[in-house]
């Protein structure tokens, strides 16, 4: 079969989703190539994935098979058993699905004996074009830039390279500048949501893949980049493989939080059926356990924002319809319009508005993780109070170990170290105390990023950086001035103790409980 000649360009989708297409390297596909390569980096799912859908569309147009490559380095920043195990569990699930459905799926795990360097360039020489994931934070932008430069400088790899934004409901390129507050982005979301909702990703794009012929690999390739199948076989094999890696083994894996799509869907179902109705009233109380717990799965791409939103909409009253949504100038209540549930609106305001505010900010702000990216009013007030006397000062090691005078803070840090998450309300308090207990705002930011990105399973994410920088004034406004904080919003443990229920939480994660568990 000979494909009609065409060029890769931004309007491939011919609709609202053309804004999801980032053409990294232009040109015609290499028609004599053997396959279309989808390099799965952060949208780690085989369903509801615009990037996978885009790759399949071009594979069908070219009459070629699709090769899905999912790899995992061992030298990424904040590398640990926790992150490795979560990703490997998802890779094992993908390998099983691929075998059942006859897909060309190649899983590779880097180790000291087998570096991943050169793998993509080698595959590029055989590919018609390369599709990968667009993501505005952490190591993904650098990965995409590096591959683009290698392809441009190597004529032997003369193929187009496209990255696709499958991050949220509103495409990153649909906004022109970084939002300065959640209400600012909420206004944009309300205007764009109806059109975005009309163009969702396919639930199962692989059903449409036409050419399913087998892609083979020469012996020298498989020897240099061996398949990870043996290491993904079972839990014991994963643990044995991780033990030999130069990653942080003190940040342990999370058996209670499987890194699979099945676990993501199960959690979504449990939340929407059993917890969502009480979300508005109880989400801030640690004892109530009313959080969705979906953040890790959204971060690693195991589930899409469209799927989460659809599941939330399914809990609306029978007579409610998405057609009843009406622009209300950025005020809350958009998703509860037309007799919808307040709980649905509150949840989607977090899962869509706040989450995607962070993504769009990072997309438009290359230095999103730098102190200088704070709003001017926050920079000014923090500078003015930088030398204020601190009653308590703690080192990074003391904070890491949860060795402060504050019982609630220690419990929150223990929860982070042990479970990979902090209850959302206590995460804010946790961060505010670090600002109060460090020598300068700059040091506070350094410690916040280090602790969050090392221990949090959903760290290293635009939404996670929103939470960190909110501590220092991003997406907030000036408040009453006080020592150390200046006009930055203040929070305290005594007030938190009065405001929210945390008796069970402190019993579970408090210092006494932790010390006792060490000897059980």
N, C-alpha and C positions, 0 to 999 in steps of 0.2 A: 504494500500500500504506500502510495506517495502522497504526502500531505501538501495541501496548498501552502504556498509561501506566505509568511506574515511576519510582522515585527511585534516584539513585546512592547506594550505601551500601557499607560496608566488606566485607560478606559476599558479594559478588558471585560469588566463586569457589566458595563453599559447601564448602570443604575447607581443608586446611592452608595453601593459598596465599592465603586471605583476609588473612593477615598481611602480604602484599606490597602491599596496597592502601592508599594514602594519599589520603583525600578532602580536597583543598585547598579546594574550593568545592562545597558541597552543592547539591542540587536536582534537579528533573526535567530530562532532556535537552530541548533546544529541538526539538520534533518537526518544526517547519516548516523547520529548518535543512537545508543542502544536503549536508553530509558530516560524518563524524567525523574530527577532526583529530588525527593523531599527530605530536607535536613531538619529533623524535629528537635528543637532546642528548648522551648519553654511552653509551647502549646501542646503538652504531652497527652494527647487524646486522639482517638480514631473516630470520634463522633463530634458533630456540631463544631467543626473546625474549618474556618474560612481558608486557612493556609493549605490544609490537606485537600479541600474542595477545589481550590485553584490549581493545585498540582495535578489532580485527577482530570480536570477540564482540559489542560494542555496535553496530558498523556493521551486522552481520547482524540483530541484534535490532530495529534501527530501520529496516532495509531501505534503508540509505544507502550510498553509496560511501565509501571511505577515502581521505583525503589525507595523505600522508607528507611532512612538511617537515623538511629537514635544512639547517641554516644554520651559518655560521661567521663570527664577529665578527673584526675585526682589532685590537681594543683590549683583548683579554683579558690578564690578568697573565702575564708571561713569554712574550709572543707572539714567535714566531720562524719562520723558514723551516722549521725542523725539524718543529715541531708542525703548521704549516699544510700542509706537503707531505704528511705522513702522513695527515692527515684528508682532504685533497683527493683523494688516491689512492683512499681508501675511497668517497668521494662519486662519483667517476667510475665505480667498479665498480657502485655502486647505480644510477646512471643507466642503465647498460647493461642491468642486470637488469630494471629497471622498464620499459624500452622493449620488451624481449623478452616480458615477462609482462603487458604492458598495465596497469601500475600508475599511479596518480596520485602521482607523486613530484616534488617541487619542491625543487631545490637552489639555495640562495642564498649568495653570497659577498660579505660586506660589503667596501666599499672607500671611499676618501675621497670619492668622488662619489655613492655610494649607501649611506646608513646603513640599518641594519636596524631602527632605532627605529620602533615602531608597527606593524610587520609582523604580529605575532601578534594584536594587538588588532583589526586590520583583518580578519584571517581569522576571529577569534572571532565577529564579527558575522554570519558566514555558517554557522558550525558548529553542530552539534547538541550536541557536547561536545568537550572537549579532554583528551587523554591525553598524558602525557610521562613522563620518566625520574626515578626517585628515586635520589639519590646523596648520600652524607653529607659530602662534602668539596668543596674548591675553590669554583668560582663557581656550581655547580649549585644549592645551597640558596638562594642569593641570587636566582638567576633565577626559581626556582619561587615564592619569596615575593613577588617584584616582580610577576609575572604575576597571582598571586592577588589582590594589593591592587588592581591595575588593573581586574580583572574585578569585584571587589566594588564599586568606586567608579564603575563605568560600567554603567548599566542597559541600555545598548544592546548590551552584551556579556554578557547574562544567561545564561551557560552554566555547567554544572558543569566543574570542573577536577580531574583525578585524576592522581597520579603513581604509578608502579608500580616496585617494587623487583625488578629483575632482576640484582642484583649478584652473588649467590652462591647456594649451596645452602641455607643457613639464612637465612630471612627476617630482616630487621633488627628487625622488631617481635616476633620470637619470643623475644628476650631482654629482661629487665627493667632491666638496668643495664650499665654499661661493664665489660668483663672487665679484670681487673687483671694477668693473665698468660696466656700461651698455654695452659698446662695447665688453667687455669680454664675457658677457652672450649672446649678439647678435651673436657672433661667434658660440657659442654652439647651440643656437636656430636654426640658419640656417642649421647646420648639422643634427639636429634631427627633424626638422619640417616635412619634407616629410613623414617620417615613422609615426610620431605622427598623422598626418593628415589622414593617411590611416586607423587609428583605432579610430574613433570618438565615443562618447557615443551614445546610441540609443536615438532618439528624444523622443519616448514615450515608455519607458521600461515597463510600467504597462500593456500595451497591451499583453505582453507575460506572465503575471502572470496567472498560471493555477488554483491553488486552491484558490477559493474566499470565502470559508466558513467563517462564522461569528465567531469572537473571542469575548467571553463574559468575564465579570469581576465580581468577587464576591462583595457583598455589602460593606464589610469592606474596600476593595480597593477603590471603588468609593467614599466612605465617607471620606477616608483619602486623596485621590488625586482626587477631583471632576473634572469632565470634564469641559472644559472652554467654552462650547457651548453658555451658556447664556450670558457670557461676550463678546462674539464675534458676537453677533446677529446683532448689528448695531453700528453706531458711538456713539450714546448716551450711550449705554451699555459699550463700551470701555472707554469712558471718565469717567463714574461713577466709573468703576473698578479701573482705574489708580489713581483717586483722593484719594483713601484710602490707597495707597501703600506708603511705606517709601522710595520714590525715589525723585530725584530733579525735582520739578514741575516748577522751574524757566526756565529750558531748555525745551521750549515748543514743542509740536508736530508740524509737518510740513504738513498742509493740501494740499499744492501745490505739495507735493512729496509723492504720495501714495506708500505704501510698498508692492505692489502686482506684480505678474509676468505679468499680463496684462499691468500694467503701464510700466514695464521694456521693454516689447515687443513694446509697442506704442512709447516709447522714442527711441528705436533702429531704428524703421521704420522711424520716423520723421528725425532722425539724418542722416541716410544713404541716404534718398531720398531728403532732403531739405538743409542739412548743410554740409555734407561731402565734396562736391566739392569745397567749399571755406575754408576748414579746414586749409590747409597749410598757406594760406595768412592771415587769420584773427583770428586764435586760440588764439594769445597772446593779442588781443585787447578786453578789457572787454565790450566795447560798441557793439561789433560785435555779441556777444552771439554765438560763433562758437564752443563751447565745446560740447562734446557728452552728458554729464550729466548721464553717465552710471555707474560711480564709486560706488554709494550707492547700486545699484542693483547687481553689481559684488561682492561687499563686503558681502552682506547678502545672496548671492547665488541664487538670483531670476532669474538669467540668466547666461549662461555659456560662457566661452571664445570662445569655438567652435562656438556657435551661433553668437556671435559678429563678429568673423572672417568671417564666412560664409556670413553674411549680407554685410560686407565690400567687399568681393570678388564679390558679385553679382552686385556691381556698377562698376566693371572693364569693359573695352571695350568688345564688343561681341566676338572678336577674341582672347581675352586673355584666358589663361588656367593656372591652378595651376601647370601643368607639365612644364611650362616655368621658374619656380623658380629655381635659380641656386646659389649655395654657392659662396659668394664673400668676404670671409675672414673677415666677421663681419662688413663690411661697410654698410652704409645705402643704400637703394635702392633695397633690397632683394624682397620686396613685390610689387615693381613696375617694376620688370624685365619683359622683353617680351612685351613692349609697355603698361605696366600697368600704373595706375594713381599715380602721386606723392602724392596726397592727401591720397590715400589708404595706401601707404607706411608710410607716416608720422603718420597717425592715428594708424596703427597697431604697429608701433615702440613704441608708448606710451602704447597702450592697451595690447600688448603682451611683447615686450622687457623690457620696464621699469617696468611694473607691475610684471612680473614674475622674474625679477632680485631681487626685494624685497622679494618675496616668497622664492626663493632659498637661499637668504642670511639668512633669519630668520630660515629656516630649518637647515642650517649648523652652525648657531650661536646661541646657547642657551641664551646668554646675549645680544641679538640683541637690547634691549631697554636700555642698560647701556652705560654710557659715555665712559667706557673703551673699547667699541667695535669699536670706531673710528679708522681709520688708524693711524699708528705711526706718520706720518708727521703732521697730524692734531692735535693730542694730544700734540706734541712737540711745535707747533707754538701757540696753544691756551694757553698752560702753560706759555710760554715766555711772552705773552701779557695779562695775566690774571689780572695784577694789573695796566694796563694802565688806565689813567683817562677817565671816562665817562662824557660827557657833560650833558646827561640826564639820570636819573635813575627813573624807575617806579616800583611800587609794582604790585603784581599779581592782586590785586583788581582794580587798575587803568587801567591795561591792559584789564582786563575782561570787564570793563565799556567803553573801547575805549576812555579813557581820556588822550590823549597824545597831543603833540604840532603838530603832523603830520596829516594833513587832509586825505591823502591817506591811511595811516595805520589805522586811526580811521574808515574809510569807509570799509576797508577790514574786520576789526574786527566786525563791525556792520553787514556786510553781513554774516559772520560766525554765529553770535548769532541769527540773524533773519531767515536765510535760511538754515543753516547747511552746507554750502559750502563756499569756497573762490575761486574766479577765479584763475586758475592755476598759471599764471604769478605773480599775486599779492600775492599768497600764499608764493612764494619764497621771495618776498620783505618783507612781513609780518614777516617771520621767521628771516630774516637777521637783521631787526630792533630790534627784541627781544634780539638777541645776543649783539647788540650794547647798549641796554638800561638796561641791568641787571648787577648785581654786579660781576658775574663770568660766564664763559661758562657753568659750572655745573648748576648754577641757571637758565640760559637761557634754557637749555635742560629740566629742571624740569617744567618751565613755558610753554614751547612749547608743551610738552606731555599733561599737564593738560588742557590747552586751546583747543588743537586739539581734544583730546579724549572726552572731556566733550561736546563740541558744534558740532563737525563735525559728520555728519551722516555717513560718510565713515571712521571715525577714528577707532582706535584699530585694524588696518589692516596692514599687511606687507608693502603694497605700501604706506600707510600713514606714517609708520615709516621711509620708505625710504625718503619721503619728509622732515620729521623733521630732520633726521640725515644728509641729503644733505646740510642743512643749515650750518652744522658744519664740512663738508668736506667728508662725506661718498660718494662714487661713483664719486668723483671729483678729481681735481689735484691742486697742489700749484699754487697760483697766486702772483701778485706783493704784496710785504709786505707793510702793513700799520698799524697804531695804532688800538688796540682792536682786529681786525680781524687777524692780523698777515698775514699768507699766505692763509687764507680762502677767497674764492671768495666774493667780496664786491658788494652790490647793494644799490642804493639810490633812494629816492622818486623824487628828481628833474630830474634825468636821466630817471626814469620811466615815468614821466609826458611828457617828450619830445619824448619818444620812442613809446608809445602806446596811443590809443584813449580811453579816460575815462571820457569825459564830462558828458555823460548820466549816467555813473556809479556813479560819485560823486553827481549828482543831486538826484540819487535814494538812495544812502547809506551814503552820506555826513552828517556831524553833523547837519546842519541846517534842512535838510530833515527829519532826525530822530527825532529831537526835535519837529518839527512841527507835525509829525505823532502822537506823544504822546497826542496831544490836539485835534486831528481831531474827 
